[in-house]
């Protein structure tokens, strides 16, 4: 599968776009984005991801819930980078409200570069809907649809 390139190429670190921080930041780079979607990358490693110690010691794999979170974070990074919700401000929040149809086709292992392709289905405050696909080496390994609450932190 050829990964799409959206109109705006960013190659921006996720830490510059998201409120998440290690060990729960799963976007190394937002590659490209526009009003229709985004592409982001994250490489899972034993050094960055402590969960490999227990999931599973003899055959480490990325938990499915972490894959969903990683894909959802790319959708948030794309929204911030493109300014689709201009009024979000400096303290954005992207809270998962629903996960639908999650399918995990192959395990993601330490050292795998996980590429997320986001389709913006509906982006309007307070709720955004996104179709998410995750790839390793060009092969689809997981997909789902998520709804996220979009807004700014309560002060």
C-alpha positions as CSV (number, residue, x, y, z in Angstrom):
1,X,0.0,0.0,0.0
2,X,1.3,3.4,-0.9
3,X,0.9,5.9,2.0
4,X,-0.9,9.1,0.9
5,X,0.7,12.5,1.2
6,X,-1.7,15.2,2.1
7,X,-1.4,18.8,0.8
8,X,0.7,20.2,3.7
9,X,4.0,18.4,4.5
10,X,5.0,19.0,8.1
11,X,7.6,16.5,9.3
12,X,6.9,18.0,12.7
13,X,7.5,16.2,16.0
14,X,4.4,15.2,17.8
15,X,5.6,16.8,21.0
16,X,5.2,20.2,19.3
17,X,1.6,19.5,18.5
18,X,0.1,17.5,21.3
19,X,-0.3,17.9,25.0
20,X,0.8,14.2,25.5
21,X,4.2,13.5,26.8
22,X,6.4,10.4,27.1
23,X,5.7,7.7,28.0
24,X,2.2,8.3,26.5
25,X,3.1,10.2,23.4
26,X,2.8,7.9,20.4
27,X,3.5,10.4,17.5
28,X,7.2,10.8,16.6
29,X,6.3,12.8,13.5
30,X,3.3,14.3,11.8
31,X,4.3,13.7,8.2
32,X,1.5,15.5,6.3
33,X,-2.1,16.7,6.8
34,X,-4.8,18.8,5.4
35,X,-8.6,19.3,5.8
36,X,-9.2,15.7,4.7
37,X,-6.8,13.8,6.9
38,X,-3.3,13.2,8.1
39,X,-0.3,10.8,8.2
40,X,1.9,10.2,11.2
41,X,4.6,7.9,12.3
42,X,5.8,6.3,15.5
43,X,8.4,3.6,16.1
44,X,7.7,1.3,19.0
45,X,10.9,0.4,20.9
46,X,11.6,-1.4,24.2
47,X,13.5,1.7,25.3
48,X,10.5,4.0,24.9
49,X,7.7,1.5,25.6
50,X,7.9,-0.1,29.0
51,X,4.7,-2.2,28.4
52,X,6.8,-4.7,26.3
53,X,8.2,-6.1,29.6
54,X,4.9,-7.6,30.5
55,X,3.0,-7.8,27.2
56,X,4.4,-10.4,26.6
57,X,8.0,-11.1,27.9
58,X,8.6,-14.0,25.5
59,X,6.8,-12.5,22.5
60,X,6.4,-8.7,23.0
61,X,3.5,-7.1,21.1
62,X,2.0,-3.6,21.3
63,X,-1.4,-3.8,23.1
64,X,-4.4,-3.0,20.9
65,X,-5.5,-0.2,23.1
66,X,-2.1,1.5,22.6
67,X,-2.5,1.1,18.8
68,X,-5.9,2.8,18.9
69,X,-4.4,5.6,21.1
70,X,-1.5,6.1,18.7
71,X,-3.8,6.4,15.7
72,X,-6.1,8.8,17.6
73,X,-3.1,11.0,18.6
74,X,-2.2,11.4,14.9
75,X,-5.7,12.7,14.2
76,X,-5.3,15.3,17.0
77,X,-1.8,16.3,15.7
78,X,-3.3,16.8,12.2
79,X,-6.1,19.0,13.6
80,X,-3.7,21.2,15.5
81,X,-1.2,21.5,12.6
82,X,-3.8,22.4,10.0
83,X,-5.8,24.8,12.3
84,X,-9.1,23.1,11.4
85,X,-10.5,24.2,14.8
86,X,-9.0,27.6,14.9
87,X,-10.6,28.4,18.3
88,X,-9.0,25.5,20.1
89,X,-6.3,27.6,21.8
90,X,-3.0,26.7,23.4
91,X,-4.3,23.9,25.7
92,X,-6.2,21.5,23.3
93,X,-7.8,18.3,24.5
94,X,-8.7,15.3,22.4
95,X,-10.6,12.9,24.5
96,X,-11.7,9.6,23.1
97,X,-15.5,9.3,23.2
98,X,-16.0,6.1,21.2
99,X,-14.1,3.4,19.4
100,X,-15.9,1.4,16.8
101,X,-15.1,-1.6,14.7
102,X,-11.5,-2.0,15.9
103,X,-9.7,-4.8,14.1
104,X,-6.2,-6.0,14.7
105,X,-4.9,-8.0,11.8
106,X,-1.2,-8.6,12.7
107,X,0.9,-8.0,15.8
108,X,3.0,-4.9,16.1
109,X,6.4,-5.7,17.6
110,X,9.4,-3.8,19.1
111,X,11.2,-1.9,16.3
112,X,8.2,-1.6,14.1
113,X,7.6,1.8,12.5
114,X,3.8,2.3,12.8
115,X,2.3,4.6,10.1
116,X,-1.1,6.0,10.7
117,X,-3.4,7.2,8.0
118,X,-6.3,9.4,9.2
119,X,-9.4,10.2,7.3
120,X,-11.3,13.2,8.8
121,X,-14.9,12.0,8.5
122,X,-16.4,14.9,10.4
123,X,-14.5,17.6,12.3
124,X,-16.7,20.1,14.2
125,X,-16.6,21.0,17.8
126,X,-17.3,19.5,20.2
127,X,-17.0,16.1,18.4
128,X,-14.8,14.8,15.6
129,X,-15.1,11.5,13.8
130,X,-12.1,9.9,12.2
131,X,-11.4,6.7,10.2
132,X,-8.0,5.3,11.2
133,X,-5.7,2.8,9.6
134,X,-2.4,1.6,10.9
135,X,0.4,0.1,8.7
136,X,3.7,-1.6,9.3
137,X,5.9,-2.0,6.2
138,X,3.0,-1.0,4.0
139,X,0.7,-3.7,5.3
140,X,-2.5,-2.9,7.1
141,X,-2.2,-4.1,10.7
142,X,-5.2,-2.4,12.4
143,X,-8.1,-0.1,11.7
144,X,-11.1,1.5,13.5
145,X,-13.3,4.5,13.7
146,X,-13.1,6.9,16.6
147,X,-15.0,9.8,18.0
148,X,-13.1,12.4,20.0
149,X,-14.3,15.3,22.1
150,X,-12.4,18.3,20.7
151,X,-11.9,21.4,22.8
152,X,-9.7,23.2,25.3
153,X,-8.8,22.2,28.9
154,X,-11.1,23.6,31.6
155,X,-9.0,26.0,33.7
